[in-house]
Amino acid sequence: MSTTVHKPVMVVEVLAALAPRDGGVYVDGTFGGGGWSRAILAQANCTVCGLDRDGDAIAAGASLARSSGGRLKLIQSRFGAMREALAAEGIASVDGVALDLGLSSDQLGAAERGFSFAQDGPLDMRMDRHGPSAADVVNEREPRELAQIIADLGEEPKARRIARAIANARALARITRTAELADIVRRAIGGTWRAIDPATRTFQALRIYVNDELDELDRGLVAAEAVLRPGGRLVVVSFHSLEDRRVKTFLRVRAEAGAAGSRHLPATEASRRPSSFRLLTRKAIRPSDEEIATNPRARSAKLRAAERTTAPTWGAMEEAA
């Protein structure tokens, strides 16, 4: 872990919400640079299961695991599969789950991973090195589908223009580099820019699509509900509206059910399902001005937390309906 450049976000707030205690078992579902795991281990004499779908992150955390005296278990797994991953370690339930939905600085800074246009690199973006890459998506999807991806997952108002520009460019030669794609997007959007690079939303959309991040988040929330003991806590830090909206809805549906009902579900559905969570945060918690000043990555972070009740799990929404 000595080689990581990643600075964890909202550590103080995460610890306050998670409330680690001696003897507890906690899941850091997005191990990344290990910052949250290190803080949890320092807070209490507990066990942390660090999950990450990125094998590089797991390998980089080996030294921290060795120095933890057996209190840190590293598992290469998507957090959507945390129930199965924990079961393989003989763990059926835990006292807390923490999810940081942003990319780590280590991933962003590795040009060969292709997550960022700050450095030129191969157009990859795959967290676990499996499945189609961003280059495959950019070069092989129909323009209409590509525009839909960029519009829906990047919330980019000029998605159609960008998709047409990509289609025109790839007709001449396959697009394989991050800098190449960023230039295509910038030229398509045109105009001048200062704070946010015009290619940002397109790169976000491609990364989310390639890694199936939104559906994976849904699976992760359901898995966390299943593995948390009564009184166990779920803490999620998101970095854009698509993620935060999903987390907010998931927790509110499950917390507002039962006698109080839920505006997110039909009355009959809400009344026959007891609340599986109690909200700890009615509104998202934002990082302090001091943290943003020292760690600009934190500026868009939002933290939401809830505590597991004794009610049965709801499972996936389609199963709950």
Buried (B, 14 or more C-beta within 10 A) or exposed (E): BEEBEBBBBBBEBBBBBBBBEEEBBBBBBBBBBBBBBBBBBEBBEBBBBBBBBBEBBBEBBEEBBEEBEEBBBBBBBBBBBBBEBBEEEEBEBBBBBBBBBBBBBBBBBBBEBBBBBEBBBBBBBBBBEEEEBBBBBBBEBEBEEBBBBBBBBBBBEBBBBBBBBBBEBBEEEBBBBBBBBBBBBBEBBEEEEEEEBBBBBBBBBBBBBBBBBBEBBBBBBBBBBBBBBEEBBBBBBBBBEBBBEBBBBBBBBBBBBBEEBBEBBEEEBBBEBBBBBBBBBEEBBBBEEEBBEEBEBBBBBBBBBBBBBEBEBBEBBEEBE
